[in-house]
Structures are given as C-alpha cells and as structure tokens.
Amino acid sequence: MTEQLNSFFAAMSDPTRRAVIERLASGPASVSELHAPHDMALPTFMRHLGVLEKAGIVRSIKKGRVRTCHLAYEPLIEAQGWLAWQRHLWEHRPEAAPL
C-alpha cells in the first residue's frame, strides 16, 4: 500500500474528519463554516484540517482573511481503486481445502 493510501485511511479514521469530507462533497466551504457544527476549540479543529490537507484530501485557498477549503478527489479515487481490488481478490479467492 502506498504512503498516500496510508495517510488517506489514517485521516479517515476520525469522525470529525469524515464529517468535514461529507460536507465538502457538496461544495467548497470556509473554515468557519466547517467548524460551526463541531463542539471543539478552533485550534483543535484546525489540527483535523491539517491532517486532511497533509493526506491530500482537502486543499485550501486563503483570500484576505477567509480560508476556503475544497475536496481533492484524487486520494478518494485511489482509495476506491484499492478497495475495489481488495474486493475482487476476496470474491475470487480460491476456496480452502476441506480438513
């Protein structure tokens, strides 16, 4: 498994980060908009965004005082391909010999 896939799955292991991804799937959002539904301090939330950015799942652009985040689909597509391959291997595995 590639390092990017490892980073992707590590980033996806947290429910806050998954919620951010679900929100960004419907379009770009500011950090304030993304932070609003989460009951945590902004610095804590920013660490979650940092994990997503480091994994390449989220990209952000700062314009003035507003940082806008959007979803980067490449890591999602790579993970989907890996999962599809694992499913193929599972579905086509040789049956174990009876004992």
N, C-alpha and C positions, 0 to 999 in steps of 0.2 A: 504494500500500500504506500502511496506517495506521501510526502510530508504535507502537501496541501490537503489531502484527504484526512490525514490525522488531525490537522488543525480544524478542518471543517467539522468532523464528528465531535471533537472536544468542545468547539464553540456551540454546537447544537445540544450539548448535554444539559444546558441550563434553561429552565422555563422562561426566565425573563428574556433571554436572547432569542428563544423561539418565538415569543410574543412580538418582539421587535421585527423579526423576519416576516411574520404573518402580517403585521401592519404595513411594512414596506412593500409587500407583494401587491398592495393596492395603489402604490404610488409613493413618490418622494415625500419626506416629512422633515420638519425641523427637529433639532434635538429636544426643544421644549415640548413639541407635540408628542414625540416618542416617550419622553419622560413622564408626562402628565398622568397616565393611568397606573404608574408604578409607585408603590408606597416605599420609597427609599430615597436617601440623600442623592443629590445630583452627582457628587463625586463618585459614589458607588455605581450609579447608572452609567457614568462616563467610562468606568472600567469595563463594563459589559460591552459598550460600543467599541471600545478599544480592542477587545477580544475578537469581535465580529470583523472589525477592519483589518486586524492582523491576519485573520483567516481568509481575507479577500472576499468575504460575503457582503460586506457593506462598504460603500465608498461615500465620502462626504466632501462637500464643497463649502467653503466659507465665503460669504458675500456680506461685507460690512460686519455686523455683529451677529448675523444669523448663520448657523451651520446647518446645511440641508443634507440629509442622508438619502441614499437610494440603494436599492438592491443590485448586486452584481451577480448575474446569473451563471457565470462560468463555473464557479465552485459547485453550485447546485446541480448543474448538468453533469459535471464529472462524478459527483456522488451518486447521482441517479444511474449513470452508466455502470459504476462499480456495483451498486446494489442489484441492478438487472443481471449482471454477470454472475453474482453470487447466487441469485435465484435460479438462473439457468443451471449452474453447477449442482445446486441442491435438487432440482427437479430431474436432472439426468444422471444422478449418481448411480453407480452400479449397486444393485441390491446385495445386501450382506448375505453370505452363505449361511445356511441353517447350521446350527450347532449339532 
